[in-house]
C-alpha cells in the first residue's frame, strides 16, 4: 500500500502541480502538470472520502440501480 499523499508528494517533487477546477462528477481530483495541457487525476479512497461528491450509479441487467 502506498498512500496517495506519499505518491502525490513524490510527483510534486518532480513536477509542478497546480490544482485544476475540473469536476466530472466522478471521484477523481485533478491537477495540471507543469502548466501545460497534461492533466493528472487521482482517486484517494483510503486517504480521503470521495463518495460525498460522486454522482455515479450502476444499472444491472435485471434493472436494479446501485450507487457506486
Biotite code that builds the C-alpha atoms (Angstrom):
import biotite.structure as struc

atoms = struc.array([
    struc.Atom([0.000, 0.000, 0.000], chain_id="A", res_id=1, res_name="UNK", atom_name="CA", element="C"),
    struc.Atom([1.311, 3.420, -0.969], chain_id="A", res_id=2, res_name="UNK", atom_name="CA", element="C"),
    struc.Atom([-0.772, 6.252, 0.499], chain_id="A", res_id=3, res_name="UNK", atom_name="CA", element="C"),
    struc.Atom([-1.904, 8.727, -2.117], chain_id="A", res_id=4, res_name="UNK", atom_name="CA", element="C"),
    struc.Atom([-0.373, 11.524, -0.077], chain_id="A", res_id=5, res_name="UNK", atom_name="CA", element="C"),
    struc.Atom([3.063, 9.931, -0.496], chain_id="A", res_id=6, res_name="UNK", atom_name="CA", element="C"),
    struc.Atom([2.524, 9.277, -4.215], chain_id="A", res_id=7, res_name="UNK", atom_name="CA", element="C"),
    struc.Atom([1.417, 12.888, -4.664], chain_id="A", res_id=8, res_name="UNK", atom_name="CA", element="C"),
    struc.Atom([4.440, 14.191, -2.740], chain_id="A", res_id=9, res_name="UNK", atom_name="CA", element="C"),
    struc.Atom([6.767, 12.139, -4.947], chain_id="A", res_id=10, res_name="UNK", atom_name="CA", element="C"),
    struc.Atom([5.145, 13.501, -8.103], chain_id="A", res_id=11, res_name="UNK", atom_name="CA", element="C"),
    struc.Atom([5.163, 17.055, -6.765], chain_id="A", res_id=12, res_name="UNK", atom_name="CA", element="C"),
    struc.Atom([8.903, 16.802, -6.090], chain_id="A", res_id=13, res_name="UNK", atom_name="CA", element="C"),
    struc.Atom([9.492, 16.165, -9.830], chain_id="A", res_id=14, res_name="UNK", atom_name="CA", element="C"),
    struc.Atom([6.707, 18.191, -11.454], chain_id="A", res_id=15, res_name="UNK", atom_name="CA", element="C"),
    struc.Atom([4.938, 21.476, -10.784], chain_id="A", res_id=16, res_name="UNK", atom_name="CA", element="C"),
    struc.Atom([1.307, 20.564, -9.994], chain_id="A", res_id=17, res_name="UNK", atom_name="CA", element="C"),
    struc.Atom([-1.493, 23.149, -9.955], chain_id="A", res_id=18, res_name="UNK", atom_name="CA", element="C"),
    struc.Atom([-4.944, 22.193, -8.703], chain_id="A", res_id=19, res_name="UNK", atom_name="CA", element="C"),
    struc.Atom([-7.417, 22.062, -11.591], chain_id="A", res_id=20, res_name="UNK", atom_name="CA", element="C"),
    struc.Atom([-11.030, 23.121, -11.037], chain_id="A", res_id=21, res_name="UNK", atom_name="CA", element="C"),
    struc.Atom([-12.289, 20.395, -13.391], chain_id="A", res_id=22, res_name="UNK", atom_name="CA", element="C"),
    struc.Atom([-15.221, 18.439, -11.930], chain_id="A", res_id=23, res_name="UNK", atom_name="CA", element="C"),
    struc.Atom([-16.551, 15.421, -13.788], chain_id="A", res_id=24, res_name="UNK", atom_name="CA", element="C"),
    struc.Atom([-18.971, 14.148, -11.147], chain_id="A", res_id=25, res_name="UNK", atom_name="CA", element="C"),
    struc.Atom([-16.611, 11.258, -10.508], chain_id="A", res_id=26, res_name="UNK", atom_name="CA", element="C"),
    struc.Atom([-14.258, 10.618, -7.590], chain_id="A", res_id=27, res_name="UNK", atom_name="CA", element="C"),
    struc.Atom([-11.012, 11.944, -9.139], chain_id="A", res_id=28, res_name="UNK", atom_name="CA", element="C"),
    struc.Atom([-9.350, 15.197, -8.141], chain_id="A", res_id=29, res_name="UNK", atom_name="CA", element="C"),
    struc.Atom([-7.336, 16.823, -10.920], chain_id="A", res_id=30, res_name="UNK", atom_name="CA", element="C"),
    struc.Atom([-4.043, 18.709, -11.215], chain_id="A", res_id=31, res_name="UNK", atom_name="CA", element="C"),
    struc.Atom([-2.403, 20.399, -14.208], chain_id="A", res_id=32, res_name="UNK", atom_name="CA", element="C"),
    struc.Atom([1.182, 19.243, -14.740], chain_id="A", res_id=33, res_name="UNK", atom_name="CA", element="C"),
    struc.Atom([3.924, 21.819, -15.365], chain_id="A", res_id=34, res_name="UNK", atom_name="CA", element="C"),
    struc.Atom([1.404, 24.426, -16.535], chain_id="A", res_id=35, res_name="UNK", atom_name="CA", element="C"),
    struc.Atom([0.764, 22.501, -19.754], chain_id="A", res_id=36, res_name="UNK", atom_name="CA", element="C"),
    struc.Atom([-2.162, 20.562, -21.189], chain_id="A", res_id=37, res_name="UNK", atom_name="CA", element="C"),
    struc.Atom([-1.370, 17.393, -19.229], chain_id="A", res_id=38, res_name="UNK", atom_name="CA", element="C"),
    struc.Atom([-3.912, 16.688, -16.516], chain_id="A", res_id=39, res_name="UNK", atom_name="CA", element="C"),
    struc.Atom([-3.355, 14.244, -13.647], chain_id="A", res_id=40, res_name="UNK", atom_name="CA", element="C"),
    struc.Atom([-6.401, 12.701, -11.984], chain_id="A", res_id=41, res_name="UNK", atom_name="CA", element="C"),
    struc.Atom([-6.053, 10.963, -8.625], chain_id="A", res_id=42, res_name="UNK", atom_name="CA", element="C"),
    struc.Atom([-8.594, 8.956, -6.652], chain_id="A", res_id=43, res_name="UNK", atom_name="CA", element="C"),
    struc.Atom([-7.975, 8.561, -2.937], chain_id="A", res_id=44, res_name="UNK", atom_name="CA", element="C"),
    struc.Atom([-10.444, 6.047, -1.479], chain_id="A", res_id=45, res_name="UNK", atom_name="CA", element="C"),
    struc.Atom([-8.317, 5.253, 1.583], chain_id="A", res_id=46, res_name="UNK", atom_name="CA", element="C"),
    struc.Atom([-6.821, 8.635, 2.478], chain_id="A", res_id=47, res_name="UNK", atom_name="CA", element="C"),
    struc.Atom([-9.771, 10.920, 1.648], chain_id="A", res_id=48, res_name="UNK", atom_name="CA", element="C"),
    struc.Atom([-13.520, 10.363, 1.409], chain_id="A", res_id=49, res_name="UNK", atom_name="CA", element="C"),
    struc.Atom([-14.532, 10.782, -2.221], chain_id="A", res_id=50, res_name="UNK", atom_name="CA", element="C"),
    struc.Atom([-18.090, 9.386, -2.133], chain_id="A", res_id=51, res_name="UNK", atom_name="CA", element="C"),
    struc.Atom([-19.666, 12.666, -0.964], chain_id="A", res_id=52, res_name="UNK", atom_name="CA", element="C"),
    struc.Atom([-19.132, 14.290, -4.381], chain_id="A", res_id=53, res_name="UNK", atom_name="CA", element="C"),
    struc.Atom([-19.708, 11.278, -6.650], chain_id="A", res_id=54, res_name="UNK", atom_name="CA", element="C"),
    struc.Atom([-22.803, 11.029, -8.848], chain_id="A", res_id=55, res_name="UNK", atom_name="CA", element="C"),
    struc.Atom([-22.055, 7.649, -10.454], chain_id="A", res_id=56, res_name="UNK", atom_name="CA", element="C"),
    struc.Atom([-24.641, 4.864, -10.498], chain_id="A", res_id=57, res_name="UNK", atom_name="CA", element="C"),
    struc.Atom([-24.725, 1.363, -11.974], chain_id="A", res_id=58, res_name="UNK", atom_name="CA", element="C"),
    struc.Atom([-27.653, -0.352, -13.684], chain_id="A", res_id=59, res_name="UNK", atom_name="CA", element="C"),
    struc.Atom([-27.712, -4.153, -13.670], chain_id="A", res_id=60, res_name="UNK", atom_name="CA", element="C"),
    struc.Atom([-29.143, -6.372, -16.415], chain_id="A", res_id=61, res_name="UNK", atom_name="CA", element="C"),
    struc.Atom([-32.031, -7.098, -14.012], chain_id="A", res_id=62, res_name="UNK", atom_name="CA", element="C"),
    struc.Atom([-32.902, -3.404, -13.920], chain_id="A", res_id=63, res_name="UNK", atom_name="CA", element="C"),
    struc.Atom([-31.573, -2.745, -10.394], chain_id="A", res_id=64, res_name="UNK", atom_name="CA", element="C"),
    struc.Atom([-29.888, 0.590, -9.731], chain_id="A", res_id=65, res_name="UNK", atom_name="CA", element="C"),
    struc.Atom([-26.831, 0.715, -7.443], chain_id="A", res_id=66, res_name="UNK", atom_name="CA", element="C"),
    struc.Atom([-24.799, 3.648, -6.236], chain_id="A", res_id=67, res_name="UNK", atom_name="CA", element="C"),
    struc.Atom([-21.073, 3.164, -6.741], chain_id="A", res_id=68, res_name="UNK", atom_name="CA", element="C"),
])
